[in-house]
Amino acid sequence: MSEHTISELAALTGLSVRTIRYYVAEGLIPSSGMEGPGTRYRAATLARLRLIAKLKDAHQPLAEIRKRLRAMSDQEVQEAVTSGGPGGTGEAERGDSALDYIRLVLNEGKHQPDAAPAAPITPAPDPLEPFERSRWEHVVITPDIEIHIRRPLSRRDIKMVERLLAFAKQLQGEDAP
């Protein structure tokens, strides 16, 4: 699987580097988990950026695009980009959402006009909804040592940070003359 720098993604999609960073910040594409000039993005990110462009061309708002992308696997995104699937411009798009597309795929070849409609597919609750932007906080332990914390944190992580800070204070007390 190939990987791309953010500059390569920009060149391949026609988007600016700034726009790609904005999409990462808004949760439209996953962060690479790294920062700096050596950051590499998975090939699936390129497909997601291309699908975002298709959906934007179809005048979809970013909030709707985010919801669609969260509901799609990397393979579904790739298929949508190459075949003009959900959100694209091909014939596969007959509904308004990824859920409609899934219903369409599940019911293909099962055309039964007299049959009762299929039971609705209930999407699983999205643990990331509503989308929260993260913010970084830095805690200075000494003039030369600080830790960086991305908020919001889970309860488990909050407890871990509290233990780290208590341990740092304890160490500082031990080093005092």
N, C-alpha and C positions, 0 to 999 in steps of 0.2 A: 504494500500500500504506500503510495507516494505521499509526501508531505510538502507543504509550501510555506514560504515566508509570507508575511503580510503584504509585502511589495509584489510578490508573484501573484497572490490572490487578487490584488488590485489590477494588475496587468491582465490577468485572465478573465476578469469579470467586467472591467471597465469602471469599477467603483473606485472611489478615492480611499486611501489608507484611513483617513479620518472617518469616512462613512463606515468602514469595516469595524473600526474601533467602537464606533457608536452602536453598531449592531451587537457587538459583544457586551457592551455596557447595558444595553436594553434587553439582553437575554434572548435575542433572535438567533444567535449562533453561540455555541459553547466556547468558553475561554480555553486557551491551550494549557492553562495552568502555569505558564511561564511568562516572564517579562523580559524585555530587552531585545537587542538585534538578532539574537539567536533563536527567537521564538519560532516554532514550527507548528503549522496547523494541519490536521488530518485532511485527506482527500475528500472526506465526507463534508467538510466545511465548504469546499468549493461548490459542491452540489447544492448545499443549503443556500449559499449566496446566490446561485443561479435561480433557484426556486423563489427566493425573496424578490429578485428582479422581476420574474414573471408575475408574481402576485401583485407587486407594486404597479406593474404595467396594466394589470386588471383593476387598478384603483382600490386595492384592498388596504385598509388601515393597518398600521404596524401591530396594533393590539390583536387583531384578527390573525395576522400572519404569525405572530408569536404562538397563539393558541393552536393553529394548524400544525406548525412545526413541532410543537411539543407532543402532539398526538401521532407523529410519524417517525418511523424508524429510519435509519440511514438508507436502507435499501428502498423503502417507499419513497423517500425524497429523490433518490437517484432515478427510480422508475418514473416519477412525476416529471423530472427534468427531461429525460430522454424520450418519453412517450407523450408528453403533453398531458399528463394525468391531472390530479386535482390541483386546481389553481393555475394550471397551464392553459393552453389554447386548443388542446386537442379534443376529440370527441369524448374522451373518458370523463370529462367534467360535465356532470349533469346535475349535481347538487351544489349546496352552498358551503360545504365543509368537508374536512377529511372524513368525518363520521358518515356523511352521505356517500362519499366515495367507497368506503368500506362496505356499506350496505349494498351499493351497486355491485361491487365485486362478489360479495357473498351470494347475491341473488341472481347473478348471471347464469344462464343455462337452466334456470328454474322458473321459467315463465309459466305461471299457472294462473290464468285470469280468474278462474272461479274459486281459487284457494283464498283463505283468509290471509290478511296481511301478516307479514312476519312480525314477531314481537320486537319492540324497539330495542336497539342496542343502547345500553346505558354506559356512558363513558366512566371510567374509574375516576375517583376524585383526584384532582391535580394537587400534589403536595406543595407545588411551587406557586400556586395561585393564592392570593394576588401576588403579582410580581413585586418583589422588594429589591430595591437597589442596595448594594452593599456599600459600606463606607469603612474606611480604614482609620484606626485609632492607634497612636503609638504611646507607649508607656515607658518613661525614662526610669531606668533602674539606677544607673550611675551616669555621669557625663559621657562615658564611653560605651554604655550598654543600654539598649532599649529593645523592647519587643513590639511587634506590630500585630494588631488584632483586627480581623475583618468582622464587622458586625453586620447583621444580627448573628448571634451565636445560639447554639442549642444549649439546653440546660447542662448537659454533660460537659460541653466545652467551657461554659461559664465556670463550672466548678473546677475544671482543670486550670483555667487562668487564675482563679483565686488561689489555688494551691501553689501555682508557680510564683505568684507575687508574694505569698506568705513565706515560701522557701527562700526567695531572693532577699527579703527583709531579714530573715534568720541568718543567712550567709553574711549579710552586711554587718550584723551585730557581732558575729564571730570574728570578723576581720578588724573590728575597731580596736585601737591600741589600749 
